[in-house]
Amino acid sequence: DSLERVWSADAGTGGGDDRKLLTQPVVADGVVYTMDAGSGVRAFRAGDGERLWRRDVTPESEGADQFGGGLAVAGDRLFVTTAYAQVVALDREDGSVLWKQNVSGPVRAAPTVHKGRVVAVTIANHTHVLSAEDGSEVWDHRGVAEGAAMLGAAAPAAAGDVVLAPYTNGALVALRAGSGTQLWSDVLAGVRRSGSVSSINDISGRPVIDEGRVIAATNSGLTVGIDLRTGSRVWEKEIGTTANPWVAGDYVYSITNRAEVVCLDEKTGRVLWVTRLPRWEDPEDRDGRIVWSGPVLAGDRLVVAGSHGTAFTLSPYDGRMLGREPLPEGVLVGPVVADGTLYFQTNGADLVAYR
């Protein structure tokens, strides 16, 4: 009925005022891979948290003052995108570098590996598709650059012969995986408010493809369901979020920019329930705004984590609160779940495992 902390490990350089830890861990074959705020990549044994290896992917000619990037696993390789405008392939066994490839700009989102190719999107909305074998570029797509964007970024999504590129100007572009030919595009423009962060159209939560339907959302106040084949909108709701939606069965779970957990009907977009989360560490003075990450569905409950160092569990059926769990420190990236274990990476770069 409650989470049990089983181990924690030092995963490197944490975030601060000048840089943030933005990368979610990834888990594969009993190993947890992390990336810290200083571009240090580590591998830990999932059973007890023992560190297996460490690799710094900062180029020799650069200082450790950039942040961002992400991780993806495919086969025997760990693929890393960096804020130094590089994609790096590491050997999962020992962290040795197999290849590096320069791209057109910094990458703040995780890559996506699909059919032997690595897809990475830069902060200037330039999609690069590389060979997973040797890093050579297969094709690319240039979107329209945006002057303002949220700090995080969304990884591309892929299914069948379609790659979805989410851009910071709110454009969602469907490209043919083999050639890069554009199939359709949609600009997810919400309600713009002058002078407000909510006016930024950025898609910073990863789109989800489920049974021929795309679920995507923007910071500016729009969540949509789109037919993957035609690009036509099936439904839309005025719900803004920077979080990754979680799709399970016929339901979509998300955290809104108003600190609410919402459950939508995946086929129609109808709101089934809404649960409010705390918005401020000091509600009376409205001070210390809490940033929420998640949700993750695990053990028949939804798990969300806050920047104030507390995780909540909710019922996925009606949204009622089930419990709360204090964390060692605040969390800015969503938890991940694998093999009955939840992993949180705190802003101080502690990796904490719960079962």
C-alpha positions in Angstrom: 0.0 0.0 0.0 3.0 2.3 0.3 6.3 2.8 -1.5 9.4 1.4 0.1 12.8 3.0 -0.5 15.3 0.3 -1.2 18.5 2.2 -2.3 19.9 5.5 -3.4 23.0 6.4 -5.4 25.0 9.5 -6.2 24.4 10.1 -10.0 26.7 13.1 -10.4 26.2 16.9 -10.8 22.9 18.3 -9.7 21.0 21.3 -11.0 21.3 24.8 -9.7 20.4 28.4 -10.5 22.5 28.4 -13.7 21.6 24.9 -15.0 18.9 22.3 -14.5 18.9 18.5 -14.5 16.4 17.7 -17.3 17.2 14.1 -18.3 15.0 11.1 -17.2 16.8 7.9 -16.4 16.3 4.9 -18.7 16.2 1.2 -17.6 17.1 -1.8 -19.7 18.0 -5.4 -18.8 18.6 -4.7 -15.1 20.7 -1.5 -15.6 19.6 2.1 -14.9 21.3 4.7 -17.0 21.4 8.4 -16.0 22.7 11.7 -17.2 23.5 14.5 -14.8 23.5 18.3 -15.3 27.1 18.3 -16.3 26.8 15.7 -19.2 28.1 12.9 -17.1 26.5 9.5 -18.1 26.4 6.7 -15.5 25.2 3.1 -15.4 23.9 1.5 -12.1 22.8 -2.0 -11.3 19.1 -1.9 -10.8 19.1 -4.5 -8.0 21.3 -2.6 -5.5 22.4 0.7 -7.1 26.0 -0.2 -7.5 27.7 2.0 -10.1 29.0 0.0 -13.1 30.7 2.8 -15.2 30.8 6.5 -15.8 31.4 8.5 -19.0 31.7 12.3 -19.5 30.4 13.2 -23.0 31.5 16.9 -22.7 33.8 17.7 -25.7 37.4 18.5 -24.8 37.1 22.0 -26.3 34.0 22.9 -24.2 33.4 23.9 -20.6 30.9 22.1 -18.4 28.4 25.0 -18.6 25.7 23.5 -20.9 22.9 21.3 -19.8 20.2 19.2 -21.4 20.2 16.2 -23.6 18.8 12.7 -23.1 19.2 9.0 -23.3 17.7 6.1 -25.3 18.6 2.3 -25.4 18.5 0.0 -28.4 20.3 -3.3 -28.6 23.7 -3.2 -27.0 24.0 0.6 -27.3 23.1 3.7 -25.3 22.4 6.7 -27.4 23.1 10.2 -25.9 22.0 13.6 -27.2 23.8 16.6 -25.7 23.6 20.4 -25.4 27.0 20.4 -27.3 25.3 19.7 -30.6 26.3 16.0 -30.6 24.8 12.6 -30.7 26.9 9.9 -29.1 26.6 6.1 -29.1 28.1 4.3 -26.1 28.7 0.6 -25.5 26.2 -0.4 -22.8 28.7 -2.8 -21.3 31.5 -0.4 -20.4 30.4 3.1 -21.6 33.1 3.2 -24.3 32.4 5.6 -27.2 31.4 3.8 -30.4 30.8 6.9 -32.5 30.0 10.7 -32.3 28.1 12.8 -34.8 27.8 16.6 -34.8 24.3 18.0 -35.5 23.2 21.5 -36.3 22.5 22.7 -32.7 22.1 21.9 -29.1 19.7 19.0 -28.2 17.7 19.3 -25.0 15.4 16.3 -25.5 16.1 12.5 -25.5 16.6 10.8 -28.8 14.3 8.2 -30.2 15.6 5.0 -31.8 13.4 3.4 -34.5 14.2 0.8 -37.1 17.9 1.2 -36.8 17.9 5.0 -36.8 18.4 7.6 -34.2 16.1 10.6 -34.3 17.1 13.8 -32.5 15.5 17.3 -32.6 17.6 20.4 -31.8 16.4 23.5 -29.9 16.2 25.3 -33.3 13.6 22.7 -34.6 15.9 20.8 -36.8 15.3 17.0 -36.9 18.3 14.8 -37.6 18.0 11.1 -38.4 21.2 9.1 -38.1 22.2 5.5 -38.7 22.4 3.7 -35.3 25.2 1.7 -36.7 27.8 4.4 -37.5 26.1 7.8 -36.9 26.0 8.8 -40.5 23.1 11.2 -41.4 20.3 9.5 -43.3 18.0 12.5 -43.7 16.9 15.7 -41.9 14.0 18.1 -41.7 14.1 21.8 -40.9 11.2 23.3 -39.0 10.7 27.0 -38.3 12.8 28.2 -35.4 11.1 29.9 -32.4 12.5 32.7 -30.3 11.1 31.6 -27.0 10.7 28.0 -25.6 10.3 26.2 -22.4 13.4 24.9 -20.7 12.8 21.3 -21.3 12.0 19.6 -24.7 10.0 16.8 -26.1 11.6 13.7 -27.6 10.2 12.6 -31.0 7.8 9.7 -31.3 7.8 6.9 -33.9 5.6 4.0 -35.0 5.6 2.0 -38.2 6.8 4.2 -41.0 6.0 7.5 -39.2 8.3 9.8 -37.2 6.6 12.6 -35.3 8.8 15.7 -34.7 7.5 18.0 -31.9 8.7 21.6 -32.3 9.0 24.6 -29.9 6.6 26.7 -32.1 3.8 24.2 -31.5 4.2 22.4 -34.8 3.8 18.7 -34.8 5.2 17.2 -38.1 4.7 13.7 -39.3 7.6 12.5 -41.5 8.1 9.2 -43.4 10.6 7.2 -41.4 12.5 6.0 -44.5 12.9 9.2 -46.4 11.9 12.2 -44.3 9.0 13.1 -46.7 6.4 15.2 -44.9 3.1 13.4 -44.5 1.2 16.1 -42.6 1.6 18.8 -40.0 -0.5 20.5 -37.4 0.2 23.7 -35.3 -1.1 23.2 -31.8 -1.8 26.8 -30.9 -3.5 27.4 -27.7 -4.9 30.6 -26.1 -2.1 33.2 -26.3 -1.8 35.6 -23.4 0.3 38.6 -23.9 3.4 38.8 -21.7 2.7 35.4 -20.0 4.7 32.2 -20.0 1.4 30.5 -21.0 1.6 32.2 -24.4 4.6 30.0 -25.4 3.4 27.4 -27.8 6.1 24.9 -27.1 5.4 21.1 -27.2 7.6 20.1 -24.4 5.8 16.9 -23.4 6.5 13.9 -25.6 3.7 13.0 -28.1 2.3 9.5 -27.6 1.2 7.2 -30.4 -1.4 4.6 -29.4 -3.4 2.4 -31.8 -3.3 4.8 -34.7 -4.0 7.9 -32.7 -1.6 10.7 -31.5 -2.0 12.4 -28.2 -0.1 15.7 -28.0 -0.2 18.9 -25.9 1.3 22.4 -25.8 2.2 24.7 -23.0 -0.1 27.3 -24.3 -3.3 25.4 -23.5 -4.2 22.7 -26.0 -4.3 18.9 -25.8 -5.4 17.0 -28.9 -6.1 13.6 -30.3 -5.0 13.3 -34.0 -5.5 10.5 -36.5 -2.0 9.2 -37.2 -2.7 8.3 -40.9 -4.5 11.5 -42.0 -3.3 14.2 -39.5 -6.9 15.2 -38.8 -7.9 16.2 -35.3 -10.3 13.7 -33.7 -10.8 15.9 -30.6 -9.2 18.8 -28.7 -9.4 20.2 -25.2 -8.2 23.5 -23.8 -5.7 21.9 -21.4 -2.1 23.1 -21.3 0.8 21.0 -20.0 4.5 20.6 -20.3 4.4 17.0 -19.0 4.4 13.7 -20.9 0.9 12.3 -21.2 0.5 8.7 -20.0 -1.8 6.5 -22.1 -3.3 3.3 -20.6 -6.1 1.5 -22.2 -8.8 4.0 -23.1 -7.5 6.7 -20.8 -5.0 9.6 -21.0 -3.5 10.9 -17.8 -1.7 14.3 -17.6 -0.6 17.0 -15.3 -1.9 20.5 -16.3 -0.1 23.8 -15.9 -2.6 24.6 -13.2 -1.3 21.7 -11.0 -4.1 19.3 -11.7 -4.0 15.7 -12.6 -6.6 15.0 -15.3 -8.0 11.8 -16.8 -9.4 12.0 -20.4 -11.2 9.5 -22.5 -8.6 8.6 -25.1 -11.2 8.2 -27.9 -13.2 11.4 -27.3 -11.1 13.7 -25.1 -14.0 13.9 -22.6 -12.7 14.8 -19.1 -13.5 11.9 -16.7 -12.0 13.4 -13.5 -9.7 16.1 -12.2 -7.7 16.2 -9.0 -6.0 19.4 -7.7 -2.4 19.2 -6.5 -0.7 21.8 -4.2 0.5 24.8 -6.2 2.6 26.5 -3.5 5.0 25.5 -0.8 3.5 28.4 1.2 -0.2 28.6 0.1 -0.9 31.7 2.3 1.7 33.9 0.7 1.6 32.1 -2.6 5.3 31.6 -2.4 7.5 28.7 -3.7 5.7 27.5 -6.8 5.7 23.7 -7.0 6.6 22.2 -10.4 5.0 18.7 -10.9 6.4 15.9 -13.0 4.8 12.6 -14.2 2.4 11.0 -14.1 3.5 7.4 -14.2 1.1 4.5 -13.8 2.6 1.8 -11.6 1.1 -0.8 -9.2 -2.4 0.2 -10.0 -1.8 3.8 -8.9 -0.6 7.1 -10.5 2.6 8.6 -9.2 3.5 12.3 -9.5 6.5 14.0 -8.1 7.0 17.6 -7.0 9.9 20.1 -7.0 9.4 20.5 -3.2 10.4 17.0 -2.5 7.2 15.0 -2.2 5.6 12.4 -4.3 1.8 11.6 -4.3 0.0 8.5 -5.4 -3.5 8.7 -6.8 -6.2 6.3 -7.9 -6.3 6.0 -11.7 -10.0 5.2 -11.5 -11.3 8.3 -9.7 -8.3 10.5 -8.9 -8.6 10.2 -5.1 -5.4 10.6 -3.2 -3.9 7.4 -1.9 -0.8 8.5 -0.2 2.3 10.7 -0.1 6.0 9.9 0.0 8.8 12.3 1.1 11.7 12.4 -1.3 15.3 13.3 -0.4 15.1 16.4 -2.5 12.9 18.1 -5.2 12.3 16.4 -8.5 12.0 18.2 -11.9 12.0 15.1 -14.2 9.3 12.5 -14.1 9.9 9.1 -12.4 10.4 6.0 -14.4 9.1 2.5 -13.7 10.6 -0.9 -14.6 10.4 -4.4 -13.1 8.3 -3.4 -10.1 10.6 -0.5 -9.2 10.1 3.3 -9.3 13.2 5.4 -10.0 13.4 9.1 -9.1 16.3 11.4 -10.1 16.3 14.4 -7.8 17.5 17.9 -8.9 20.6 17.2 -6.8 21.3 14.1 -9.0 20.5 11.5 -6.4 19.0 8.4 -8.0 16.5 6.8 -5.6 14.8 3.5 -6.1 11.4 2.5 -4.5 9.5 -0.7 -4.6 
